[in-house]
Amino acid sequence: MALIVQKYGGSSLESAERIRAVAERVVATKQAGNDVVVVCSAMGDTTDELLDLAAQVNPNPPAREMDMLLTAGERISNSLVAMAVAAQGADVQSFTGSQAGVITTERHGNARIIEVTPGRVQEAVDQGKVAIVAGFQGVNRDTKDVTTLGRGGSDTTAVALAAAMKADVCEIYSDVDGVYTADPRIVSDARQLEQLCFEEMLELAASGSKILVLRSVEYARAWNVPMRVRSSYSNDPGTLIAGALEDIPVEEAVLTGVATDESEGKITILGIKDVPGEAAKVFRALADAEINIDMVLQNISSIEDNTTDITFTLPTADGDRALEMLGAMKDAEGWDDIAYNDQVGKVSLVGAGMKSHPGVTADFTEALRDAGINIDMMNTSEIRITAVVRQDDLAEAARALHTKFELGGDEPAIVYAGTGR
Amino acid sequence: MALIVQKYGGSSLESAERIRAVAERVVATKQAGNDVVVVCSAMGDTTDELLDLAAQVNPNPPAREMDMLLTAGERISNSLVAMAVAAQGADVQSFTGSQAGVITTERHGNARIIEVTPGRVQEAVDQGKVAIVAGFQGVNRDTKDVTTLGRGGSDTTAVALAAAMKADVCEIYSDVDGVYTADPRIVSDARQLEQLCFEEMLELAASGSKILVLRSVEYARAWNVPMRVRSSYSNDPGTLIAGALEDIPVEEAVLTGVATDESEGKITILGIKDVPGEAAKVFRALADAEINIDMVLQNISSIEDNTTDITFTLPTADGDRALEMLGAMKDAEGWDDIAYNDQVGKVSLVGAGMKSHPGVTADFTEALRDAGINIDMMNTSEIRITAVVRQDDLAEAARALHTKFELGGDEPAIVYAGTGR
């Protein structure tokens, strides 16, 4: 008997009708002879509605109270799904994050899971019940306060539960039916992937693919929990994410796909002294402000005055904060100027096949050159090449790379209305 | 420094604007030098909306899941009130029923409070914080499951917390500004009462007054917690409910008011054998079905065949169930017939003054006679006289008694749109 953890996103639970459909799938999975644990996000727009109410009573609400508020959303969807499963005649029991033993750090709004002690959930499963667990939430062991896990928290709950319960697979349901070789809204012949390894999915997620949050994939990789991305609207098997990069035989390693990211901007510090420790000052200041920088480029030093330029990318959401902070440092550090460009985009090619194909970087740059696209910055990992280009060129860059590396399918991709996460 | 527990009903919290107004009152109470603990019901129609969703996914939802669902309503209002209080600059912390130590029986949907261990709430208050506690909910100590307290549960939470924390007063806020000598929608010169004792309030609540649920008053009486009924729309001091009947000096004992109740119907069993144990069979069967009967009347036995008639009142909500059950007993017991009348009403006169005025019953019956109203059944307690009359006569009966006993004020009562409980 297999143990399957199924996670349903908000769009899959946006109405009573959708909840009944989810319950049918859950009960069918159970009746097929599996043990089933279900993790639910909040229904459709619930979280946005609660955020809106909060803003009306306090523009800067205490984080602890915000967590108490938002977790109500998952309690509602959770208990409704349990009722719908019961309506189909299956034994069922719902659990809050706390009841399911999701123990977290105390950082409200963005807590990390420390451990999962799913004794009560396991007991329910052992009694033949379907267990329904509220996603996105946990409890701080010391203060007993309710915490939330931040963006994509329900995916992380599902993977962490699957790991703690040694589940055979963690299925992530949304309105997207799998991982594609590119965003089908940009690349019309994008193809659904049958399988990829954890590292490839991590690189895609880090490069702008929104289908899974990085954190849940990191967790799945660390605990070796196979994930399957599926649509709650179809019976398509979706995409399996499993296995380690090093276990892929060279002859089977392929290029996985192209990812794009418009959420980052680029800051350049001009005329910074080219002596040890100067760049470190910049990055320490950014780190202390919890601003995640991504790509970094340092120009060749000017011989005349021994200065250089440093360019890095960061989320545009943090752009103003970073500029303000660096602006305050500028005169004391003797920098010439600080430039900011938020009209950039990142395009990345990902795939285990890169390891065994030394010509990939050359093909990558040639594809962009042939499309008339200028590369602003570039960096690579073992299985990824990323270029920063003008934001206006981003879609064309993705299409050019997708074609160059023959990632497309014979059939055009089905395009869904939204990503619905 | 006084400790004040304030309970706000759903209509007082129906919008962000109303929540901000509640927060202002809470903070003003705190700034006046009091410790404040606030108990919140769910916002406006939240509970009805959740019930509606539940009905759509399962017409007969499991009670445990229903409790998980409904308690989300109080979490939402609770955390929003906490945010609004924080916005006014006060230190604040919210608590679920479980966090506040509200320990209950395991009967989902209608649990009873076993004890309240408000250690965390007390700690917050000792730190100078306003504590916000979700009403209506508790936790079963054995199973750790979330429970709800049934109708009026938030009032009961407030009184139980006030008792456990030895509060000076438990203020119950709604859109009604106090206890009146009669329902102002029926009796136009109904007058707001300044104070009444617990027993008087119990009799009024048991006789159809909807301003406080019986259970919360019983709890307040048992733990001697003064309650004050106030409007969240005004600064009117409202009505104080405090003190024991036996402590009221004879010269201060007055008649409190008139209550009406349209929610009961009347069943008559005709031709029941007038031997010991026959009536007991009827009432045991009703008790086993958890049907609460109220007034009972047994006619004088017929000499010819030694049979009698038994009439009793019961909630019309239980009418069909009771008829079905008694119908099944009829032939075996040899009853002649069973009659049901749901077009009856109860009118009651309540007041400690009754003890020292032996003529009250005579005045009561004369007032109804003069109004041309026939009395169907009647019963009394030490401080109450109740008559069952035709439902069409109920309002006129209330007005006649209110006038006869000179309960009216000089000013007409303010009439609110709804009772908003």
Interface residues (C-beta under 8 A of the other chain):
Chain A: A16 I19 R20 A23 L50 L53 A54 Q56 V57 N58 P59 N60 P61 P62 R64 E65 M66 M68 L69 T71 A72 G73 R75 I76 N78 S79 L80 V81 A82 M83 A84 A86 A87 V92 Q93 S94 T96 Q99 R120 K144 V146
Chain B: A16 I19 R20 A23 L50 L53 A54 Q56 V57 N58 P59 N60 P61 P62 R64 E65 M66 M68 L69 T71 A72 G73 R75 I76 N78 S79 L80 V81 A82 M83 A84 A86 A87 V92 Q93 S94 T96 Q99 R120 K144 V146
